[in-house]
Amino acid sequence: MEQQAWDALADPTRRQVFELVARTPSHVQILADKLPVSRPAVSQHLKVLRDAGLVGAKKEGTRQIYFADQRGLAGLRRWMEQFWDEALANYQAEFREGEND
């Protein structure tokens, strides 16, 4: 699922869609009004994001309201943290080594 999430976010328009729903849950028309793409294109981007587990939807009346799904982000966060922890440890080691010189 992580690779599918990275692939989904590789597209710049899809990242914009994700950023918008992460800030404010929205329905397709609101998103389409804020983007330089058609409503059907927004729907296609949302489907890819949903399939990747990054976006969820809930029904409100006749509309679907899309929102960022934190569960989908958890895997990406864990993957990134492994590199952050390693980079920080390497930085600390270099810093300490520089102090000893």
C-alpha positions in Angstrom: 0.0 0.0 0.0 2.9 2.4 0.7 4.1 2.2 -2.9 0.6 2.8 -4.2 0.4 5.9 -1.9 3.8 7.2 -3.2 2.7 6.6 -6.8 -0.6 8.4 -6.1 1.2 11.5 -4.7 3.7 11.5 -7.6 1.2 13.4 -9.8 1.3 17.2 -9.0 -2.4 17.7 -9.6 -3.2 14.8 -7.4 -1.0 16.2 -4.7 -3.0 19.4 -4.9 -6.2 17.5 -4.5 -4.8 15.7 -1.5 -3.6 19.0 0.1 -7.0 20.6 -0.4 -8.9 17.7 1.2 -6.3 17.5 4.0 -7.0 21.2 4.9 -10.7 21.1 4.4 -12.9 18.1 3.7 -14.8 18.9 0.4 -17.0 17.6 -2.3 -15.9 17.3 -5.9 -17.3 20.5 -7.2 -15.6 22.6 -4.5 -12.3 20.9 -5.4 -12.9 21.4 -9.2 -13.6 25.1 -8.6 -10.1 25.4 -7.0 -8.2 23.5 -9.6 -7.4 24.0 -13.3 -8.9 20.6 -14.2 -12.5 19.4 -14.9 -14.8 17.9 -12.4 -14.4 14.4 -14.0 -10.6 14.7 -13.7 -10.9 15.6 -10.0 -13.1 12.5 -9.5 -10.5 10.4 -11.2 -7.8 11.8 -9.0 -9.9 11.2 -5.9 -10.4 7.6 -7.0 -6.7 7.0 -7.2 -6.2 8.7 -3.8 -8.9 6.5 -2.3 -7.5 3.3 -3.8 -4.2 4.3 -2.3 -5.8 4.7 1.1 -4.9 8.4 1.3 -8.5 9.8 1.0 -11.8 8.6 2.5 -15.3 9.7 1.8 -18.5 10.1 3.7 -22.0 10.7 2.3 -23.7 13.9 3.2 -27.1 14.1 1.5 -26.5 13.5 -2.2 -22.8 14.4 -2.1 -19.6 12.6 -1.1 -17.4 14.6 1.2 -13.7 13.7 0.7 -11.2 13.9 3.5 -7.6 12.9 4.2 -7.4 9.4 5.7 -4.8 9.5 8.5 -4.4 5.7 8.3 -3.1 5.9 4.8 -0.6 8.5 5.9 0.7 6.4 8.8 2.7 4.0 6.5 4.3 6.9 4.7 5.1 8.6 8.0 6.8 5.4 9.3 8.8 5.0 6.1 10.0 8.6 6.3 10.8 8.5 10.0 13.2 5.6 9.5 15.4 7.9 7.3 14.9 10.9 9.6 16.1 9.0 12.6 19.1 7.7 10.7 19.9 11.1 9.3 19.7 12.7 12.8 21.9 10.0 14.3 24.5 10.5 11.5 24.4 14.3 12.1 24.9 13.8 15.8 27.8 11.5 15.3 29.5 14.0 12.9 28.9 16.8 15.3 30.4 14.9 18.2 33.3 13.8 16.1 33.9 17.5 15.2 33.9 18.4 18.8 36.7 15.9 19.5 39.0 17.3 16.8 
